[in-house]
Amino acid sequence: MSANAKTSVKTNTSATELTTPSMAEATIARNLASYAVLADQNAFAYLGRLFAPKVTVDYTALWGGEPQSLTREALMQQWAGFLPGFDVTYHQVSDIKVELDQDNATNAKATMRFSASHFIKDAGNRDKADANGVSVKEHEDKGFWQVAGRYHFTLTQIDGDWLITSVTLTEPSEQGSREVLAIAPERAATNLAKRQTKLVDYQN
């Protein structure tokens, strides 16, 4: 094994391909699997714990523009102003691969395939004026948008946990209508407040 060799772990393998991950590999794979679930549950306080204090987010393959470098608090504020605006989001992840840097024990890289489906059930029934100013109903397929592709992560070990320092989206493909994305921010604060009232206070 060369000095620059990497170790890796792959999830979603068949029973005959299962391997035993190290604790570091298991922690990283667990955190990345949680990434999707916590986003769908709008659990931003917990989702933010997966990130380093400063993080770089690169969605330029999907939106254009430039990568963003921001605090994890600012990133959670962005997502909280958007994701709760959907009635349902469903992030599926698979093929999580982790590479530990043998030259620096506190650094790692990881990739995973993903699809993210976004639904607003009444988006197709919203009133919209046509070219003549007459109120019409939007088409129902405007209530769905999905993006799929691959995420690339860099991570660093801080206080015993593996935190995401950068996330880059590549190979994007889309289905549905992007028009639903303009509706979500209008509803995000109200929806999030309602969902917060349903949290379970297990300490009392």
Disulfide bonds with the S-S distance in Angstrom:
none
